[in-house]
């Protein structure tokens, strides 16, 4: 082996080590920048060039969605909160009533061929989507019908804590009501109609005489029927062409 080989190998190792160090430094730098950007977006007060604090959209992202909203629960929620204040010297409380909304979604992006069952004999298509989930719980405190604070002296810090606790409590109450058995049953029934219609329309348009049934994952039994999962929706639609 010539004397150049060890030097060349050492040079390659040195270059490789340098590249690794550079990659680590770049990754740390990018991570640090993103963390700083998130901190700035969330916690830094936006001002104009003259120092005036303004109302503006600080950060916005538009993304595609595959969720199908199948129901919306609306109503009014009451929430309470308390604060001991100075070790119990200045206790205070807050109660408010505000309108709320809670949305129910089904993630259609998870559907693949294994979620469709076709019975050519009875012309029945069974769709088995993921279960309905509760999402987007929103309490509109800006339209509160009751907003009462109690206490001899309610400091600014105590009021901030009271509002945060009451808001969190209101969201928990709404989430619990939205996820209750009676409301989930209603949401699933609405979802069945929405999803059945979603797949019934292209079948009817294609001239396929078929009936669409929606069963959420874990529901029902297909053991007594001969269901065909070998064909896609596109192939079933082709029957009517």
N, C-alpha and C positions, 0 to 999 in steps of 0.2 A: 504494500500500500504506500503510495507516495506521501510526501509530507503535506501536500496540498489537501488530501482527504480529511485529516483531522481538523484542519483549519476550516475547510468548507462545511463540515458537519457542525463544528462549533458555531460557525456563522449562521447556519440554518436554524439551529436551536435558539440562538440569540434573537434572530428575526421572529421566530415563532413565539418566543416568550414575550417579545415586544408587542406583537400583534394581539396576544391574549390580554396583556396589560392594557393596551389601547382600547380593546373591545370592552373590558370591564369598566374603564374610565368613562367611555362613551355611554355605556348602559347606566352607570351611576349618575352621570350628568343628565341624561334624558329623564331618568326616574326622579331626580331632584327637581328638574324643571317642571315636570308634570305635577309633582306634589306641591311645588310653590304656586303653580297656576291654579290648582284646585283650592289652595288656601286663600289665594287672592280673590278668586271668584266668590267664595263663601263668606269670607270674613272682612274683606276690605271694603270700606264705604266708598262708593263711586262719587266723584266730584267733577264739576266742570273746570275749565282752565282758570276761572276766577275763584275757585275754591267752594262754589255753591254746590250743596248736596242736591242731587236730582233724582227723579223717578225714571227708571229706564230698565230695559231687559238686559241683564248682565251676561247671561249665558243661555244659549238655546241650541237644541239639537233636534233635527227631524229624522226619524227613523221609520222604516217600513214596519207594518204590523200584520201578523197572521192570526191574531186573536179575534174571535167573533163575540161581540157583546150580545148576550141573549136576554138580559133582564137588568132592570135598575130599581133599587129600593130607595124610596124617599120618605122623609118624615121630619120630625123635630126631636132633638135630644136635649136632655137636661144633664148638666154636669156640675159637680161641686168640688171645691178644693179648700184646704186650710193650711195655715202657716203659723208656727209658734211665735216667731218674731222675737228676737233678743232673748232667747232662752225661756220663752213663755211669758215674758213681760208684756209684749204687744201682740197678742193673738189676733189673727184676721182670717177672713173667709171670703169665698167668692162662689156665686152661683150664676149660671147663665143657661139660657135656652137658645138653640140655634137650629136652623134647617140643616139637613144632611142628605147626602147621596151615597149609595154603595152600588157598584156595578158588578155584574156577574159575567165571566168570560169562559169560552171554550177555546183551547189552543188547537186550531186546525192544522198547524204546521206539523204536528206529530202523526197525522194520518198517513198511512201508506197502504199497500195492497193488503196487508194482513188485517186491516181494520174494516174490510168490505167482504160481505158474504153474499153470494148470488145463488138463488135457487131458480134455475131455468124452468122447472116444471110449474111452479106457482108464480113465476115472474115477480119474485120478491127480492129486494136489495136491502140487506141489513147493514147499517153503518154503526160502528162501535167506537165513538170518539172518547177522548179522555173526559173525566168527570168535570162538571162545572166548578169553577173556583170563584171565590169572592176577591175582588180587587178594587182599587181606586176608591177607597173610603174617604169621603171628604165632608168635613164639618165647616159650614160657612159662618164663621164667627162674625164676619162683617155685617151679617144680617140678623144678628141676635135680637130676639124679642124681649129677653130679660138679661140684664147684666148688672148684678148688684154685688158690691163689696161691703163687708161688715168688719168692724173693728174700730177701736178708739182712734188709732193712728195707723194708716196703711202706707208704709214707706214705698218708694219706687221699686226697691229691690224685692220687697214682699209681694207687690202687685205683679211683678214679672214672674216670680215663682208661682203665684196663684194661677196666673193665666196658663203657664206651661203645664202645670199639673192638671188643671181643669180640661185643657185641650187634649192632653194625653188620655185622660179618663173618658172624655167624650168619644174619642176614636175607638177606645177599647169597647165601650158600650155598644156603639154602632156595629163594630166588627162582630161582636157576639150575637147581636140581633140578626145581622145579615146571614150569619152562618147557622142560625137556628134551624132545627129540622123542618119546621113548617115552611120557612122561606126557601130552603134548599129544594124542597119538593116542588114548590111553585117555579123556581128558577129552572129546574130540570125539565119540567113540562114545557115551559116556554122554549127551552133549548131544543127539545125534540121537534117542536113545530118549525123552528127556524132552520135547523139542519136538514130536516126532511124536505122542506121547501127548497133549500139550496141545491139538493141533488135531484129532486123531483122535476124541477124546471128543465134542466138539460135533457133528461130522459124523455120528457113529454115533447120537447122541441125536436128531438131526434126521431120521434115516432115510436119510441119503445114503450109498449104497454106494460108498465111495471109499477109496483107499489114499494115505497121506501119506508122502512121501519128503523128507528133510532134506538139503540140500546147502549147505555153507557158501560164502560169497562167494568166487568164484574156482575153485570145484571143478566138475568135470563139464562136460558140454556138452549143450545142448538143441537144437542146430541140426538134428537129424534128425527132430524132432517138431514138430507144430504146437501150440504152447503159447499159451493165451489168457490175457493179462494185463489184459483189459478189465473183468473182473468182480471184485468184492470178495468177501471171505469170506462176508459177509452174503448176497450174491446167490447164492453157491454153496449155502449152507445152505438157502436158500429152495426149492431144487429138491426137497428132501425133505419140504417141508410140503404 
